[in-house]
Amino acid sequence: MKILLTGGASGLGESITRTLAKDGNNTVYFTFSQSSAKAQQLEAEFKNTIAIACDFADEKAVETLAQKIAELDLDVLIHNAYSGSYLKTHFHKIETADFLTDFKVNVMPVVTLTQAVLNSFRKQKSGKIITVLTSALVDVPPVGSAVYTSTKAYLAKLTEVWANENAKFNITSNSVSPAFMETAMTSATDERIKEQMIESNPAKRLLTTEEVAEAIAFLVNDSTQINGKDFVINAGDKLQ
């Protein structure tokens, strides 16, 4: 399969790239912005990976990537890239401009790339879209996560729209909502908060990026009967 993964050189993205690239039948295109050294390392380690530099804060760069999508003949698009922090501060203390900036960098590129790939998927009458969300959407979001979770909530509804509008073209749209993971983005989180998250997790440990990558690999290879679904990965926390 030909796969385009956004944000595939670090954190969860790196684990997804590695997991998918282990299947020699896959060609994994992955975007990166600041992790150029890691991107080169992945390309050297896996000959079926191709790194694409793209800063999602640069609208022209995103448009260029969108135009290139038609040439890639993709089977799967995975939205993983996120620029920003998981936890900031209380809602009433956040600058209103932060919401707009986050929307421009973390939502609009998703819109642009998905519109481009759907044009290709509809012509070939097949394709898969997978979006990384957060388990915070199924429970009360943590204090300080207003910007992050509102962005993910927007994307959550888009994944449902894509599933509904494109099923007749043999196109699926699903999402994965992982619990808190130990990544570069979350490394600055207060240790007390991490301890609370570990304690609230039924498995009494943080989720690993490799576990989430395996779930995404499953969706890459699933049938078209799984569509419009969100897979929450949180060890059964808040199970009802």
Steps between C-alpha positions, in 0.01 A plus 500: 500500500602859442455697821540867587554565871519854633744566782679169455850570630456533876291380793194300402565579135839330507346187651232499229762539227707215641203269545365554149843489336568154646254373240705497182183531291445852634651821370485755780520869417527702819518872563731673742581857595776528760610138539721487190769282660243245614335507157831420332560220750163343421564520126838332547353226718193431287547518123123509449464835679515843339527815712323817386588832662185702570442768762126500570526860618594589141181511294689492169694191609175323584352596162809364326464170685130487412583544132755218524245256641355423157845383387548265797209269411421451869295227665506642854526845662582515872455829685738498794687833496431743782696816574462631854472377856248267660453705816525879524302686764143560613258600226443852635874571489558390140555770240216486247759518222633161615179334390518655154868411460437141605208474258708630210792264568321187617162502327531680168789282371284196577214655302726586206670160480177305544325692223793420272514131587123455470516618141745216432319243714167569331652451155656166598193407707702397804702652781539529876527802726618453859510788748676508837277662764510471882317299766434832676206537260313214667538637851544835676809660341795566735545850637709703258410302188241739354693582183616144433169325565291756311719446195465123529123532548477687171694226324285232664189631329681537169595131509130415531412729210764337279371154591139589423564684174745257345396148601333442162841554338654220710679760713523463877571757769582390853683644798714388791470672838796411723538581866796702628832377356860579588622698198703813434175700491393376844845482663462847653184397685527532878607170659211519745255507213673201340474310827128577518454372145688180580290448811173551309605255226371146568833359376686735739740622234513748215407391152793440263522646152564151363162381630323783320699437183381138499138617516559730205667218307186294558285773346737530205433133424135478605199437278270772368233385748674690779407859429417808705633344820720642775731255676567615856827361640503553875509154663126520566511816710146628563364173360121502504 
